[in-house]
Amino acid sequence: MKLYLDTSTDQTILKLDDHEYTHTFANDLAEKLLEFIHDKLTLNGQDWHDLSEITFMSGPGSFTGLRIGASIVNTLSHELNIPLYDHHGNQHQIIIPDYGRPANISQPKK
């Protein structure tokens, strides 16, 4: 089963083969994303080991969303020993998110 994940916007898009699921996570993407993916795998009668490849929308987009999504797909690809692709179709060992601009890091208040 092929997994596609897009966490670049407020609306997360998950595709499992021909099935597409969307969910808007408030501030709980990091806590709920793996559960969301597993629930949809289960809904399709599948489990983690049934995944054959992963494609990730690597950006540009939300800094936090891309970092969380990249962490998830990098870990799954490594642990399941399956190919990992960016949304352009290029295969990667790990995905490095493309934020579309330099990080906006605030100066310390003190």
WOHU-V851453 format. One record per pair of residues at least 12 apart in sequence whose C-alpha atoms are under 10 Angstrom apart, sorted by the first residue. I is the first residue (numbers start at 1). GAP is how many residues later the second one is. If there is no record, write none. Layout:
I:GAP
I:GAP
//
This chain:
1:14
1:15
1:16
1:17
1:40
1:43
1:45
1:46
1:47
1:48
1:49
1:50
1:51
1:52
1:53
2:13
2:14
2:15
2:16
2:48
2:49
2:50
2:51
2:52
2:53
3:12
3:13
3:14
3:15
3:16
3:17
3:34
3:38
3:48
3:49
3:50
3:51
3:52
3:53
3:70
3:81
4:12
4:13
4:16
4:49
4:50
4:51
4:52
4:53
4:69
4:80
4:81
4:82
4:83
5:15
5:16
5:17
5:32
5:49
5:50
5:51
5:52
5:53
5:64
5:65
5:67
5:68
5:81
5:82
6:16
6:49
6:50
6:51
6:52
6:53
6:55
6:59
6:60
6:63
6:64
6:81
7:16
7:17
7:18
7:22
7:26
7:49
7:50
7:51
7:52
7:54
7:55
7:56
7:57
7:58
7:59
7:60
7:61
7:62
7:63
8:48
8:49
8:50
8:51
8:52
8:53
8:54
8:55
8:56
8:57
8:58
8:59
8:60
8:61
8:89
8:90
8:91
9:15
9:16
9:50
9:51
9:52
9:53
9:54
9:55
9:56
9:57
10:13
10:14
10:15
10:16
10:17
10:19
10:51
10:52
10:55
11:12
11:13
11:14
11:15
11:54
12:12
12:13
12:17
12:21
12:53
12:57
13:44
14:19
14:22
14:23
14:26
14:42
15:22
15:25
15:39
15:40
16:21
16:24
16:25
16:28
16:30
16:35
16:38
17:27
17:34
19:21
19:25
20:20
21:15
21:16
21:19
22:14
23:13
25:40
27:38
29:35
29:36
29:39
29:40
30:34
30:35
30:37
30:38
30:39
30:41
30:42
31:37
33:35
33:36
33:39
34:35
34:38
34:39
34:42
48:28
48:32
49:27
49:30
49:31
49:32
49:33
50:30
51:25
51:26
51:29
51:30
51:31
51:32
52:25
52:28
52:29
52:30
52:31
52:32
53:20
53:23
53:24
53:27
53:28
53:29
53:30
53:31
53:32
54:19
54:20
54:22
54:23
54:28
54:29
54:30
54:31
54:32
54:33
54:37
55:18
55:22
55:28
55:29
55:30
55:31
55:32
55:33
55:34
55:35
55:36
55:37
55:40
56:13
56:14
56:16
56:17
56:18
56:28
56:29
56:30
56:31
56:32
56:33
56:39
56:41
57:12
57:13
57:28
57:29
57:30
57:31
57:38
57:40
57:41
58:12
58:27
58:28
58:29
58:30
58:37
58:38
58:39
58:40
58:41
59:27
59:28
59:37
59:38
59:39
59:40
59:41
60:37
60:38
60:39
60:40
60:41
61:36
61:37
61:38
61:39
61:40
62:35
62:36
62:37
62:38
63:34
63:35
63:36
63:37
63:38
63:39
63:40
63:41
64:35
65:32
65:34
66:29
66:30
66:31
66:32
66:33
67:28
67:29
67:30
67:31
67:32
68:29
69:26
69:28
70:24
70:25
70:26
70:27
71:23
71:24
71:25
71:26
73:12
73:21
73:22
74:18
74:19
74:20
74:21
74:22
75:19
77:15
77:16
77:17
78:15
78:16
//
